[in-house]
Amino acid sequence: MAEYGGGIMRLDSTGIQIVNDTGANMPLVNFLRAFSDTPSEAASVISQQAYFSGAGSASFNIRTTVPTEYVDINSIVDGTQTSVVITLNGLTSAQAFFKSTGSYSMLQLGAPMQLLLAQIAGDPASIVGSGAMWYNLSTNKLRARINAITENLATESYVGTVTAPTTADYLVGTVQAGLSAEIVVGTAPGGELGGTWATPTVDSSHAGGTHAATQAAAEATAAAANTADIATHAGAADPHTGYVKESDANWIDLTDTGATTLHSHAGGSVNTLRTTANQTINAGAEVFVDITGLTFSVVSGVDYAFDFYITFRSAATTTGWKASVNCPTGTLDFWAGSAVIANGETGVATHTERHNVIRDEMTQLTATINQAVDLNVRIRGRYLCTQNGTFAARFANELAANTDIVVQKGSWGIWF
């Protein structure tokens, strides 16, 4: 045993023991170029130095000739985990950690270092247990032992054997060695198909014929049947005596309760008409227009009576008007009258009245007796119809492009 100022050294059968009791981080072993009473970390003195330091953990420090180049090896116990940390030049980014947590061991390298696994020619003959990893140089695969099975580790570009299900049907162009139940359909459509599998087409002639031929045959069959039906119908007596077509005036009268040669109202029932909106009269200077709502259909051979009560207004006394009726051919006569004063309490001895036998007949007035008040025209008469058509009460404006004359809603008429 030898005692020195920095500690105690003992040499016996157990080996060499050196104790430093002066404090942490004191060198215990110095490898020098020459003996020195005061060795230090100076480059001129130290070739290599090793010492133990730390409290509560085991540390072994190695210094080289350059003080900034060194390796620290630390053993740290933290709960159930034991770590061996190797640090190069004090950089945390250049550390290697060997850790054991009781059930596994691992190697962790600090950035930017890389983890390098063992590279071997083939898989190990004996593997300790699951969790082992290595690189197989024969297959160029990263291998691992997972759940007692040796497998390739997946990469972004997986290269390996994929086994297709044997219970499925696969349509393929040519025979595939990797499949056992494929259905070979050829590289292009066949039979009555053409084109490619990406854009297949149907042959113009298929199922023994073409669409055009099939359609022509169907049309010929239908035409023959129609011809036979028409011939049979033409040879029989007409079963439709007395029918009315929808385009006939009688059809319109039958659907709007009017009287026709096929349908008459006993006792001469009266039909009513009424306007439901104001109507501006502006078809042109002195141009008659039908009053909407005061028209009805007539049928040749039917006699009619009519009575119209037409209320109107003029926006200006300087704008004139005229009123009449229009109808198809036949005998027409009517009596028309209008007031010469506007809404007066006292009656007058004269008023405008006339009897006409001509359609759209009235002398054009160049003024109105009052403006912006309701005025009235009454037209009543008879009509012996000899042509189907429309009977209408009508009104005209003295001026072109003028909106002064307006027939008021609620004007009415009756006919029978």
C-alpha positions as CSV (number, residue, x, y, z in Angstrom):
1,M,0.0,0.0,0.0
2,A,1.3,3.5,-0.8
3,E,-0.2,6.8,0.4
4,Y,0.2,10.0,-1.5
5,G,-1.2,13.5,-1.3
6,G,-4.0,12.8,-3.8
7,G,-5.2,9.5,-2.3
8,I,-4.1,5.9,-1.6
9,M,-3.0,3.1,-3.9
10,R,-2.9,-0.6,-2.9
11,L,-1.4,-3.4,-4.8
12,D,-2.3,-7.0,-3.8
13,S,-3.7,-10.2,-5.2
14,T,-6.9,-8.5,-6.1
15,G,-5.2,-6.0,-8.3
16,I,-4.4,-2.3,-8.2
17,Q,-6.8,-0.1,-6.2
18,I,-6.6,3.7,-6.3
19,V,-8.7,5.9,-4.0
20,N,-9.2,9.6,-4.5
21,D,-10.6,11.2,-1.4
22,T,-9.9,14.8,-2.2
23,G,-12.9,15.5,-4.3
24,A,-14.6,14.8,-7.7
25,N,-13.1,15.2,-11.1
26,M,-9.5,14.7,-9.8
27,P,-7.2,12.6,-12.0
28,L,-6.4,9.2,-10.6
29,V,-4.3,7.8,-13.5
30,N,-2.0,10.0,-15.7
31,F,-0.2,8.7,-18.7
32,L,2.8,11.1,-19.1
33,R,5.7,11.7,-21.4
34,A,7.8,12.4,-18.2
35,F,7.3,12.3,-14.5
36,S,5.9,15.4,-12.9
37,D,5.1,16.4,-9.3
38,T,2.2,18.5,-10.5
39,P,0.7,16.8,-13.5
40,S,-2.1,18.8,-15.3
41,E,-4.2,18.7,-18.4
42,A,-1.7,20.8,-20.3
43,A,-0.8,19.4,-23.7
44,S,2.9,19.6,-23.0
45,V,2.5,17.3,-19.9
46,I,-0.3,14.9,-20.6
47,S,-0.3,12.2,-23.3
48,Q,-3.5,10.7,-21.9
49,Q,-5.3,10.9,-18.7
50,A,-8.1,8.8,-17.1
51,Y,-10.1,9.4,-13.9
52,F,-13.3,8.5,-12.1
53,S,-15.7,11.2,-11.0
54,G,-19.2,11.9,-9.9
55,A,-21.4,11.1,-6.9
56,G,-24.3,8.7,-7.1
57,S,-23.2,7.3,-10.4
58,A,-20.1,5.8,-11.9
59,S,-18.2,7.9,-14.4
60,F,-15.0,7.2,-16.3
61,N,-13.3,10.1,-18.1
62,I,-10.6,9.9,-20.7
63,R,-8.6,13.1,-21.8
64,T,-6.4,13.2,-24.8
65,T,-3.5,15.5,-25.6
66,V,-6.0,18.2,-26.6
67,P,-8.1,19.0,-23.6
68,T,-11.3,19.6,-25.7
69,E,-11.1,16.1,-27.1
70,Y,-12.3,13.6,-24.6
71,V,-14.7,10.8,-23.9
72,D,-17.0,10.5,-20.9
73,I,-18.5,7.1,-20.0
74,N,-21.2,7.4,-17.4
75,S,-23.3,4.7,-15.8
76,I,-26.6,6.1,-14.6
77,V,-29.2,4.2,-12.5
78,D,-32.7,5.7,-12.7
79,G,-35.4,3.6,-11.1
80,T,-35.6,0.3,-13.1
81,Q,-33.6,1.7,-16.0
82,T,-29.8,1.5,-16.2
83,S,-28.1,3.6,-18.9
84,V,-24.5,3.8,-20.1
85,V,-23.9,7.1,-21.8
86,I,-20.9,7.7,-24.0
87,T,-20.4,11.4,-24.8
88,L,-17.8,12.7,-27.3
89,N,-16.3,16.1,-26.6
90,G,-19.2,17.0,-24.3
91,L,-21.7,17.2,-27.3
92,T,-25.2,15.9,-26.6
93,S,-25.7,15.4,-30.3
94,A,-22.8,12.9,-30.3
95,Q,-24.0,10.5,-27.6
96,A,-24.6,6.8,-27.6
97,F,-27.0,5.4,-25.1
98,F,-27.1,1.8,-24.1
99,K,-30.2,1.3,-22.0
100,S,-31.6,-1.7,-20.1
101,T,-35.1,-1.7,-18.6
102,G,-35.1,-5.2,-17.4
103,S,-37.0,-6.8,-20.3
104,Y,-35.1,-5.3,-23.3
105,S,-31.9,-3.5,-24.3
106,M,-31.6,-0.7,-26.9
107,L,-29.1,1.5,-28.6
108,Q,-30.1,5.2,-29.1
109,L,-27.8,7.6,-31.0
110,G,-28.1,11.4,-30.7
111,A,-28.6,13.5,-33.9
112,P,-27.1,13.8,-36.4
113,M,-25.5,10.4,-35.9
114,Q,-27.1,7.3,-37.4
115,L,-28.0,3.9,-36.0
116,L,-26.0,1.2,-37.7
117,L,-27.1,-2.4,-37.3
118,A,-25.1,-5.5,-37.9
119,Q,-24.6,-6.5,-41.6
120,I,-24.5,-10.2,-42.0
121,A,-24.5,-12.6,-45.0
122,G,-27.7,-14.3,-43.9
123,D,-30.2,-14.5,-41.1
124,P,-28.5,-15.6,-37.8
125,A,-28.7,-19.3,-37.0
126,S,-29.7,-18.6,-33.4
127,I,-31.7,-15.5,-32.4
128,V,-32.1,-14.6,-28.8
129,G,-35.7,-13.4,-29.0
130,S,-38.2,-11.0,-30.6
131,G,-36.9,-7.5,-31.1
132,A,-33.6,-8.4,-32.7
133,M,-32.8,-6.5,-36.0
134,W,-30.1,-6.8,-38.6
135,Y,-29.4,-6.2,-42.3
136,N,-29.3,-9.3,-44.5
137,L,-26.6,-8.7,-47.2
138,S,-27.8,-11.7,-49.3
139,T,-31.4,-10.4,-49.8
140,N,-30.6,-6.7,-49.2
141,K,-33.5,-6.7,-46.7
142,L,-33.8,-5.1,-43.3
143,R,-34.8,-8.0,-41.1
144,A,-36.3,-8.3,-37.6
145,R,-37.6,-10.9,-35.2
146,I,-41.2,-10.1,-34.4
147,N,-43.4,-12.3,-32.2
148,A,-41.0,-15.2,-32.7
149,I,-41.2,-14.8,-36.5
150,T,-38.4,-13.4,-38.7
151,E,-39.8,-10.9,-41.2
152,N,-38.8,-8.1,-43.6
153,L,-39.3,-4.7,-42.2
154,A,-41.6,-2.6,-44.5
155,T,-40.1,0.3,-46.5
156,E,-41.6,3.0,-48.7
157,S,-40.9,0.9,-51.7
158,Y,-41.9,-2.6,-50.8
159,V,-40.4,-5.4,-52.9
160,G,-41.6,-8.9,-52.1
161,T,-44.0,-11.7,-53.0
162,V,-47.7,-10.9,-52.8
163,T,-50.0,-13.9,-52.7
164,A,-53.3,-13.4,-54.4
165,P,-56.4,-15.1,-52.9
166,T,-57.1,-18.4,-54.6
167,T,-60.9,-18.2,-54.1
168,A,-61.4,-15.2,-56.4
169,D,-61.9,-15.1,-60.2
170,Y,-59.3,-13.1,-62.2
171,L,-59.8,-12.0,-65.8
172,V,-56.4,-11.8,-67.4
173,G,-55.1,-11.3,-70.9
174,T,-52.5,-14.1,-70.8
175,V,-51.7,-16.9,-68.4
176,Q,-50.1,-15.6,-65.1
177,A,-47.7,-17.9,-63.2
178,G,-48.6,-16.1,-60.0
179,L,-52.3,-17.0,-60.2
180,S,-53.8,-20.4,-59.9
181,A,-57.5,-19.7,-60.9
182,E,-57.3,-17.0,-63.5
183,I,-59.6,-16.8,-66.5
184,V,-57.7,-16.0,-69.7
185,V,-59.8,-13.7,-72.0
186,G,-57.1,-12.6,-74.4
187,T,-55.3,-9.3,-74.9
188,A,-58.2,-7.8,-76.9
189,P,-62.0,-8.3,-76.9
190,G,-63.3,-11.1,-79.1
191,G,-66.5,-12.7,-80.3
192,E,-69.0,-9.9,-81.1
193,L,-66.8,-7.3,-79.4
194,G,-64.0,-5.2,-80.9
195,G,-61.6,-2.4,-79.9
196,T,-59.6,-2.7,-76.8
197,W,-60.4,-3.6,-73.2
198,A,-60.1,0.1,-72.3
199,T,-62.6,1.1,-75.0
200,P,-64.5,-2.0,-76.2
201,T,-66.9,-1.8,-79.1
202,V,-69.8,-3.9,-80.3
203,D,-69.7,-5.4,-83.8
204,S,-72.3,-3.9,-86.2
205,S,-73.6,-7.4,-86.8
206,H,-74.2,-9.5,-83.7
207,A,-76.6,-12.2,-82.5
208,G,-77.1,-13.2,-86.2
209,G,-78.0,-9.8,-87.5
210,T,-77.7,-6.0,-87.3
211,H,-79.7,-3.4,-85.4
212,A,-80.9,-1.9,-88.7
213,A,-82.2,-5.2,-90.0
214,T,-83.9,-6.0,-86.8
215,Q,-85.6,-2.6,-86.7
216,A,-86.7,-2.8,-90.3
217,A,-88.2,-6.2,-89.7
218,A,-90.1,-4.9,-86.7
219,E,-91.4,-1.8,-88.6
220,A,-92.5,-4.0,-91.5
221,T,-94.5,-6.2,-89.1
222,A,-96.1,-3.2,-87.5
223,A,-96.9,-1.6,-90.8
224,A,-98.6,-4.8,-92.0
225,A,-100.7,-5.0,-88.9
226,N,-101.7,-1.3,-89.2
227,T,-102.6,-1.7,-92.8
228,A,-104.8,-4.7,-92.0
229,D,-106.5,-2.8,-89.2
230,I,-107.1,0.3,-91.4
231,A,-108.6,-1.9,-94.1
232,T,-110.9,-3.6,-91.7
233,H,-112.0,-0.2,-90.2
234,A,-112.5,1.3,-93.6
235,G,-114.7,-1.6,-94.7
236,A,-117.0,-1.3,-91.8
237,A,-119.7,1.3,-91.2
238,D,-118.5,4.5,-89.5
239,P,-119.1,3.8,-85.7
240,H,-118.5,7.5,-84.8
241,T,-121.6,9.2,-86.1
242,G,-122.2,12.5,-84.3
243,Y,-118.7,12.8,-82.7
244,V,-117.1,16.1,-82.1
245,K,-113.4,16.7,-82.7
246,E,-111.4,18.8,-80.2
247,S,-110.6,21.3,-83.0
248,D,-114.3,21.9,-83.7
249,A,-116.2,24.9,-82.3
250,N,-118.8,22.5,-80.9
251,W,-116.1,20.9,-78.7
252,I,-115.4,24.3,-77.1
253,D,-119.0,25.0,-76.6
254,L,-119.6,21.6,-75.1
255,T,-116.8,22.2,-72.6
256,D,-117.8,25.8,-71.6
257,T,-121.6,25.1,-71.2
258,G,-122.4,26.9,-74.5
259,A,-125.2,25.8,-76.8
260,T,-124.4,23.9,-80.0
261,T,-126.3,22.0,-82.7
262,L,-125.5,18.9,-80.7
263,H,-126.4,20.3,-77.3
264,S,-129.1,22.9,-76.5
265,H,-130.4,24.4,-73.3
266,A,-134.1,24.1,-72.8
267,G,-135.7,27.4,-72.1
268,G,-132.7,29.3,-73.4
269,S,-130.3,29.5,-70.4
270,V,-128.2,32.7,-70.1
271,N,-124.4,32.8,-70.2
272,T,-122.5,35.5,-68.4
273,L,-119.3,37.3,-69.2
274,R,-117.1,39.7,-67.1
275,T,-113.8,41.4,-67.3
276,T,-111.4,40.7,-64.4
277,A,-108.7,43.4,-65.1
278,N,-108.4,46.8,-66.6
279,Q,-107.4,46.8,-70.3
280,T,-105.6,49.7,-71.9
281,I,-106.7,50.3,-75.5
282,N,-103.7,51.2,-77.6
283,A,-103.5,48.9,-80.7
284,G,-103.2,52.0,-83.0
285,A,-105.2,54.9,-84.2
286,E,-108.9,53.9,-84.6
287,V,-107.9,50.2,-84.5
288,F,-110.5,48.0,-82.8
289,V,-109.4,45.3,-80.3
290,D,-111.4,42.6,-78.6
291,I,-112.2,43.3,-74.9
292,T,-110.7,40.5,-72.9
293,G,-113.5,38.6,-71.1
294,L,-116.3,39.8,-73.3
295,T,-116.0,37.2,-76.1
296,F,-117.8,33.9,-76.8
297,S,-117.7,31.1,-79.4
298,V,-120.5,30.8,-82.0
299,V,-121.5,27.9,-84.2
300,S,-123.0,28.1,-87.7
301,G,-126.8,27.6,-87.7
302,V,-127.3,28.9,-84.1
303,D,-129.1,32.2,-83.4
304,Y,-127.8,34.4,-80.5
305,A,-128.8,37.4,-78.4
306,F,-126.3,39.5,-76.6
307,D,-126.1,42.5,-74.2
308,F,-122.8,44.3,-73.1
309,Y,-122.3,46.9,-70.4
310,I,-118.9,48.4,-70.9
311,T,-117.4,50.9,-68.4
312,F,-114.3,52.9,-69.4
313,R,-112.2,55.9,-68.6
314,S,-110.2,58.5,-70.5
315,A,-107.2,60.2,-69.1
316,A,-107.8,63.3,-71.2
317,T,-110.9,64.9,-72.7
318,T,-109.0,65.5,-75.9
319,T,-108.7,61.8,-76.6
320,G,-111.6,60.2,-78.5
321,W,-112.9,56.6,-78.7
322,K,-115.4,54.3,-80.4
323,A,-117.0,50.9,-79.5
324,S,-118.8,48.1,-81.4
325,V,-119.0,44.3,-81.9
326,N,-117.5,41.9,-84.3
327,C,-118.5,38.3,-85.4
328,P,-118.2,35.8,-88.3
329,T,-120.7,35.9,-91.3
330,G,-124.4,36.0,-90.6
331,T,-127.1,38.6,-89.9
332,L,-126.2,41.2,-87.2
333,D,-128.1,44.1,-85.8
334,F,-127.5,45.9,-82.5
335,W,-128.5,49.1,-80.6
336,A,-125.7,51.1,-78.9
337,G,-125.9,54.1,-76.6
338,S,-123.7,56.3,-74.5
339,A,-124.2,59.4,-72.3
340,V,-123.6,63.0,-73.3
341,I,-123.0,64.1,-69.7
342,A,-120.8,62.4,-67.1
343,N,-122.6,61.0,-64.0
344,G,-125.2,63.7,-63.6
345,E,-128.1,63.6,-61.1
346,T,-130.4,65.3,-63.5
347,G,-131.5,63.5,-66.6
348,V,-131.2,65.0,-70.1
349,A,-133.6,64.8,-73.0
350,T,-131.0,63.5,-75.4
351,H,-128.2,61.0,-75.4
352,T,-126.1,59.3,-78.1
353,E,-127.8,56.2,-79.5
354,R,-127.5,54.3,-82.7
355,H,-128.6,51.2,-84.5
356,N,-126.1,49.3,-86.6
357,V,-126.0,46.2,-88.9
358,I,-122.3,46.4,-89.8
359,R,-119.5,45.0,-87.7
360,D,-117.0,47.4,-86.1
361,E,-119.2,50.3,-87.0
362,M,-119.2,53.6,-85.1
363,T,-118.1,57.2,-86.1
364,Q,-114.8,57.9,-84.5
365,L,-115.1,60.5,-81.6
366,T,-112.3,63.0,-81.2
367,A,-113.1,63.9,-77.6
368,T,-114.4,62.4,-74.3
369,I,-117.1,64.2,-72.2
370,N,-115.0,64.0,-69.1
371,Q,-111.6,62.7,-67.9
372,A,-110.6,60.3,-65.1
373,V,-114.2,59.3,-64.3
374,D,-116.2,56.1,-65.1
375,L,-118.1,56.4,-68.4
376,N,-120.4,53.8,-70.0
377,V,-121.3,52.2,-73.3
378,R,-124.2,49.8,-73.8
379,I,-124.5,47.4,-76.8
380,R,-127.3,44.9,-77.2
381,G,-128.7,43.0,-80.2
382,R,-129.1,39.7,-82.1
383,Y,-126.9,37.6,-84.3
384,L,-127.9,34.8,-86.8
385,C,-124.7,32.8,-87.2
386,T,-123.7,31.1,-90.5
387,Q,-120.1,30.5,-89.7
388,N,-118.2,29.1,-86.7
389,G,-116.0,31.6,-84.9
390,T,-115.8,34.2,-82.1
391,F,-118.3,37.0,-81.2
392,A,-116.6,39.9,-79.4
393,A,-117.3,43.3,-77.9
394,R,-114.6,45.7,-79.1
395,F,-113.1,49.1,-78.4
396,A,-110.7,51.5,-80.2
397,N,-108.6,54.6,-79.3
398,E,-108.6,57.7,-81.5
399,L,-104.8,58.0,-81.3
400,A,-101.8,55.8,-82.0
401,A,-99.3,54.9,-79.2
402,N,-101.7,56.4,-76.6
403,T,-102.7,54.9,-73.3
404,D,-105.5,57.3,-72.3
405,I,-108.5,54.9,-73.0
406,V,-108.8,52.1,-70.4
407,V,-111.8,49.6,-70.3
408,Q,-112.4,49.0,-66.6
409,K,-112.6,45.6,-64.9
410,G,-116.1,44.6,-63.9
411,S,-117.5,45.4,-67.3
412,W,-120.0,42.6,-68.2
413,G,-122.1,40.9,-70.8
414,I,-124.7,38.2,-71.3
415,W,-125.6,36.0,-74.2
416,F,-127.9,33.1,-75.1
